């Protein structure tokens, strides 16, 4: 259910971007080289539509660069990475040079 809600949110945002541009679903479908029914499914957040189709539509809307920011501020990933960093051992000096 959580993934479905997120896909519905993404679909709604794609629809909003289309409407802001004043484009019909058919126009976006043509620009993205996908079927009109695919646009409808994407805007509903269908999980059966491939990631490639979502990217094609984002590209048609001029939003494909936004996908590159998905993990830009990956706080959780950086935390895990930092926890797994090994600290180098210091060599003890025995007092003589």
N, C-alpha and C positions, 0 to 999 in steps of 0.2 A: 504493500500500500504506500509506503514512503517513497519508493522509486516512482511509482505511478503518479503520485502527486507532484513530484519534481518534474517529470516529463510533461505533465499537464501545464505546469507553470512555464516551462520552456516553450511549449507549443503556444500558449497564450501570449508570450512575449514576442514570438515570431509573428503571430497574427497581428499584434499591435504594431510591430515594425512595418508590416505590409500595409496596414491601414493608414499609418502615418505618411507613407509614401503615396497614398492614393491609388494603389495598384490593386487589381482584382487577383483572385487566386489563380485564374487562368494565365494572367500576365506573368506572375511569379513562376508558375509551372513551366511556361515557355522559356523564361530566362534561365531556369535551373535545369532544363531538359528532363523534366519528370512529368508524370501525369497529374492532372488536376486533382484526382482522388488522393494522390500522395500528399499534396498540399493540405487537403482536408484532414487526412490522418495525422500529419505532423502538427497541425494547429490544434488538434485534440489531444496531442501528446501520446500517440500510439506507440507502444513499445515494439511493435512488429516492424516498424520502419527502420531501415538500416541507418547507421551513423553516417554513412556516405551520403545518403539522401538529405539528412539534416544539414550536413555541411554544404551540399549543393545549394540548398535553399538559403542558408546563411550567406553564401557567396553571392547569390543572385540579389540579395538584399544589401550587399555591401558590408556585411557584418562578419565575414569569415575570419578576420584578424582577431575578433573577440575570443575565439576558441583557444587562441594561444595563451590566454591569461588564466586558464583554468587552475593551474597549480602554481601560479606566480607567488602567491603568499601562502604556501602550504605549511601552516603552523604545525599541524600534527606530524607531517612528514619530517620537518626539520627537528622537531622534538625527538622523534624516534632515532633520527640520524645522530643527533648530539649524544643521546644515551649510549649509542653503540661505538662512539669514538673511543679509541684507546689512548690513554695518556702515556707518553713515553716515560720510561723509568729514568730517574736521574742516576748518574754514576757518582758514587760516594767518593769524596776525596779523602785520602788517608792522612792528610796533613803535610805530606812531603811532596816537593816538586821534582 
